[in-house]
Amino acid sequence: MPPRTSRQQFDSQAKHYNAQWNAWSGESLAWLLEKAGCDPSQKWLDVATGAGFTAAAFGPLVSEVTGLDVSEAMLDQARERARASGLANLVFQCGTAEELPFSPEAFDGVVCRLAAHHFLSVPRFLAEACRVLRPGGRLLIADTAEPDGAPEVDAWHNHVEALRDGSHVRNYTFAEWRALVTAAGFAIERLQEVCESVPITLQDWLEKGGCRGQAAGEVRRLFLEAPSEAVRAFSITPMPGGDIRFQWVRIGLSARKADG
Ligand SMILES: C[S@@+](CC[C@H](N)C(=O)[O-])C[C@H]1O[C@@H](n2cnc3c(N)ncnc32)[C@H](O)[C@@H]1O
């Protein structure tokens, strides 16, 4: 697909970010909740909240969650989810990760799940996360990532992602995440692989990205001809009937802003 902004991509694909999509990312959400150490006095910011699954999971554990996203159509889904769940402490706002529209030290925690690979500047997002966190506040990130020291896997994976969704920027390696978060002034508490249990199927993944026709055919061909290292890393498995099953590598990262 040609390059698209995240707003264009997610405004047109919002309705596809449903329970099936959330199921592909269930362990990431559980990992974030476990590492968050939420308490009922806290205010959290969910950056790139999308359809609000992460905000809705944090809501019952804290005093307030603000969900920020660049796509109004995704925010509509998030507001509907909050209404349906009876969660009155979720607020949603339009804005970008690279320029957070909040005062310094406004939040106890910042969380961002499966979105940073769309950001035009992760260093800018991390600087902004640091600014809006109180001293000692926690940053939690889960995202699709590349294994370290595997340039062929990295190139193949980022290429198929960009073909499928023109707003994809980059899945970073574990080493890149470590360097980026450290350079932003955070102390890393945990950085590890998080294994998802529900495999993704190629046809569903293409549909969620709005990838059809020639581009979809090209992505399918690249999966069938994937380098053996990528086949191993992502458990790429052709299924009877022609679809293909796989699992992306996910990183879980927990870090703290310096105290005082
Ligand atoms: C896959 S969805 C995120 C899902 C959500 N975080 C969750 O846990 O369910 C990716 C979201 O990132 C948003 N996004 C992409 N780039 C952004 C940016 N620079 N600033 C804010 N939101 C952005 C998109 O609009 C989209 O809603």
The ligand as an SDF file (V2000), in Angstrom:
LIG
                    3D

 27 29  0  0  0  0  0  0  0  0999 V2000
   -3.5760   -1.0330   16.7660 C   0  0  0  0  0  0  0  0  0  0  0  0
   -4.2420    0.4370   17.3380 S   0  0  0  0  0  0  0  0  0  0  0  0
   -3.8650    0.5340   19.0660 C   0  0  0  0  0  0  0  0  0  0  0  0
   -4.5890   -0.3330   19.9830 C   0  0  0  0  0  0  0  0  0  0  0  0
   -4.6920    0.0660   21.4260 C   0  0  0  0  0  0  0  0  0  0  0  0
   -3.5040    0.7210   21.9410 N   0  0  0  0  0  0  0  0  0  0  0  0
   -5.0460   -1.1530   22.2670 C   0  0  0  0  0  0  0  0  0  0  0  0
   -4.2750   -1.4920   23.1790 O   0  0  0  0  0  0  0  0  0  0  0  0
   -6.0830   -1.7720   22.0320 O   0  0  0  0  0  0  0  0  0  0  0  0
   -3.0520    1.6610   16.8430 C   0  0  0  0  0  0  0  0  0  0  0  0
   -3.5560    3.0670   17.1340 C   0  0  0  0  0  0  0  0  0  0  0  0
   -2.4720    3.9660   17.0940 O   0  0  0  0  0  0  0  0  0  0  0  0
   -3.0030    5.2250   16.6860 C   0  0  0  0  0  0  0  0  0  0  0  0
   -1.8740    6.0850   16.3090 N   0  0  0  0  0  0  0  0  0  0  0  0
   -0.9710    5.8510   15.3350 C   0  0  0  0  0  0  0  0  0  0  0  0
   -0.0480    6.8270   15.3110 N   0  0  0  0  0  0  0  0  0  0  0  0
   -0.3740    7.7000   16.2940 C   0  0  0  0  0  0  0  0  0  0  0  0
    0.2170    8.9040   16.7900 C   0  0  0  0  0  0  0  0  0  0  0  0
    1.3340    9.3930   16.2640 N   0  0  0  0  0  0  0  0  0  0  0  0
   -0.3750    9.5250   17.8360 N   0  0  0  0  0  0  0  0  0  0  0  0
   -1.5130    9.0130   18.3860 C   0  0  0  0  0  0  0  0  0  0  0  0
   -2.1100    7.8860   17.9560 N   0  0  0  0  0  0  0  0  0  0  0  0
   -1.5440    7.2290   16.9360 C   0  0  0  0  0  0  0  0  0  0  0  0
   -3.9360    4.8420   15.5500 C   0  0  0  0  0  0  0  0  0  0  0  0
   -4.8470    5.8470   15.2380 O   0  0  0  0  0  0  0  0  0  0  0  0
   -4.5800    3.5710   16.1270 C   0  0  0  0  0  0  0  0  0  0  0  0
   -5.7830    3.8570   16.7850 O   0  0  0  0  0  0  0  0  0  0  0  0
  1  2  1  0
  2  3  1  0
  2 10  1  0
  3  4  1  0
  4  5  1  0
  5  6  1  0
  5  7  1  0
  7  8  2  0
  7  9  1  0
 10 11  1  0
 11 12  1  0
 11 26  1  0
 12 13  1  0
 13 14  1  0
 13 24  1  0
 14 15  1  0
 14 23  1  0
 15 16  2  0
 16 17  1  0
 17 18  1  0
 17 23  2  0
 18 19  1  0
 18 20  2  0
 20 21  1  0
 21 22  2  0
 22 23  1  0
 24 25  1  0
 24 26  1  0
 26 27  1  0
M  CHG  2   2   1   9  -1
M  END
$$$$
